[in-house]
Each structure stands twice: as structure tokens, then as C-alpha cells.
Amino acid sequence: MSQPASNIRLRSARHAAGYRSQQELATALGVGVRQVRRWESENPPWPHPDLQQALTELLGQDMESLGFTPPVGRDRPDPVRRSLAGASVAAAGLATVPMQSATVVQPASVAADFESVTRSHRRLYWSVAPATLHPAAVAHATLGCTLLTETAGQTRRAVAAALAESYLLAGRIEFFDLREGDRAGKTLLLALQAAGQADDPLLGSAILAHSAFIPAWEGEREAAAERMVAARTYARRGHASADLLAWLDAVEAECETRCGNTRTALHLIGHAEDTLAAGSEHATPQWLDWFTAVRLAAFKGNIQLKAGHLPQARTTLLGVIEELPATEDKQRTVVYGDLAAVEAAAGNPDQACEYARLALDQLEITWYAMGMDRVREVRRSLAPHQHEQCVRDLDDRLYGWSTTVSALAR
């Protein structure tokens, strides 16, 4: 039987890993393209040990599967060596994203296909009920974990980045919509592991910043601050845009507010505004769709409210309502809730109840736990006025059949 005219196995593995040309693989390995050309020839030479390791790690297959024949007397490579690190983590009882397997079976196109579904889930978050979207996002992440074991090189990194986004979305739903902080923390850990396998520091920064919300909501300032330091460190490793840097300021401001430090929070918001005004030469990642200048103003209005700056908070929040796009239904419920809180604190129960009713109207269309939390906080603050008709009318809405059942079901 005649031998093939070239090393088809290596060429196929190169394409599956996302390296479309010999030059791309040569660049990734730090060798000349002539070397890759020799490896893809009819009788490929046996690479040096350091290049063997690089080839198997980039392409996800052992040397013989890549079409190389070891010289007489050479030991064959261990196909399970790369799984040892992952196995040790699993033995410690920690959640893990799977490591690369020894066999590549998926073509490079799976990365784009997997990414497209991730993008669709990200857009659906703003309109689909979170309890409906969450299982789909988790199932998609499960698929991504399988694909990680069946891809290599650039293809695998692209899948890992999309997987990190999917876990981040699931974690956001668990924390902000389902109010499951412990579960969100575990999911965000998986997101961070996937971002690490994608070697995407900006995604890592976003995930770490989200994880800071969890201790901040419990008033644990030191833990939240430590995670924000990590988030900013990762942002420096990448080419962070002005939007990402300003959002990190906004997150830290929210954490400081939750821990009672509104003066520090307002300073951070001012720094975020300056950062957005100055701009940057770096592009904003597509996945950063939860932050805009209007969202920053919403952060600011809430902090002004918590700081007791009621006239300023009212002006800021009314401006947000005017500028908020029609698609921002979830954020609208939060802003109406904050406006209601402003009026309740200012001694205007009628106006407070009107804003609270507007928030409930929006919640019937698009559920958001954060928005309902705001309304409930307002109702508690209206206790001194609970015998007034406006508060009784609010109670009829807040504890109506549909609202009560929806809140308990979610």
C-alpha cells in the first residue's frame, strides 16, 4: 500500500484547531514556516521534545495521531498527561471546566456555531423571562464543556471564550434575577476557569467584578474590595476600553454603597464619568451590553438617593427615564423604584406610590427581581402612611393575585 503524498493527519488537526495556514501554526509555535512544511510532508521528521509538547498542546492529539513515527527506542508520549492538573482540582471537590482530551473530532467551524448561540442568549436576556432563559444557558454551557474536550488551538480558545460568556450570563441570572448568591458564585467560578482557558483577561475582569457583588450584598467590604482589585488587575492585562473601565468604577461604587460608603461611591461615579468623557482607543467588547452612559447615570441616581441627596437624585433619575431606550425594560423598573424611594423619603407618598405602580406595570411585562426588591423597599418605607388611600391602592397592586403568584413562582 503506497504512503500518502503528505502528512494528512497533521494537516487535518491544524485545520480543526483553527490554524488555516502553515504560517499561522508556525507563528503559534515560534518556528519557521519551513519547519511546519517539513512536518506536513510525506516523511515528517520527529520534533524536538519542546516542540512535541507544544504541538500536542496546541492541536490536542498525541504525536502518533498527528502522523509522526517515533524513532526506534523512543518512548511514546503519554496521552493523558494533560488531564492530571484537572483531575487534581476535581479531587479537591471544586467545580471545574474540563481539560482538553487527546482526540480532536470537531472542525474549526464549531467555534462560530457555538458563539452564535451564546450571542443569541445574551440578547434574549433583556426580554425573555429569566426562569425560562436560565436552563437554556446552562444547557448551552454543558455543550461548551463537551466541545472543549473535542477542540484545540484557536478553535478551543474561541469555544472557551463563548463558554465563559455563557457561564457569566447564567451567573448574572442567578444573582440578579433568581436571587441565588451561593449558586451564582459557583457559576462565576466556572466562567473564570473558561476565561482562563481562553486566555481572555477582559472577560476575566468582568467575571471577577460580577463576583464582587456577592460579598458586597452581605456587607462584606473587604472581600468585595479584594475581588475588585483582581478585576482591575485583569483589565490592565488586556486593552480595556473606556466603557469597561467606567463600568468597573460603577461596580465598585455599588459595592461601596451597599457597605455604607456613599461618599467613596460618589467619587468613583465621578471618576467613571470622566473616563467615559475622555474615551479610549480600545474597542468595547461585544459582550459588555449591560453598561452605557445612561446606566452609569442610573447608578449615580441610586447612590445619591442612598446618600440622602434627594433633589439631585430626583433630577438624575428623571433624566435616566427620559434617555433610557425602549428596550431597557428591566432597568426601567429599577429606576421607577428609585424614584419612588426618593419621593417616599421626601414625604410625598402619593408620588411615591405612583412611581411604584409604574414599576409594577413594567414588572408584569418583564420580571426583574432587582426591580421588585426596590418596590418592596419603598413599601416598607411607607409604613407611616399605610392607612392613606394611595398606599392601600399600592398594596392592592403589590399583593394582587397575578403579582403575588408571579413573585412566588420566580
Buried (B, 14 or more C-beta within 10 A) or exposed (E): EEEEEBBEBBBBBBBBBBBEEBEBBBBBBEBEBEBBBBBBBEEBEBBEEEBBBBBBEBBBBBBEBBBBEEEEEEEEBEBEEBBEEBEEBBEEEEEBBBBBBBEBEBBBEBBEEBBEBBBEBBEBBBEBBBEEBBEBBBEBBEBBBEBBBBBBBBBBBBBBBBBBBBBBBBBBBBBBBBBBBEBBBBBBBBBBBBBBBBEBBBBBBBBBBBBBBBBBBEEBBEBBBBBBEBBBEBBEEBBBBBBBBBBBBBBBBBBBBBBEBBEBBBBBBEBBBEBBEEEBEBEBBEBBEBBBEBBBBBBBBBBBBBBEBBEBBBBBBBBBBEEBEEEBBBBBBBBBBBBBBBBBBBEBBEBBBBBBBBBBEBBEEBBBBBBBBBBBBBBEBBEEBEEBEBBEBBBEBBEEEEBEEBBEEB
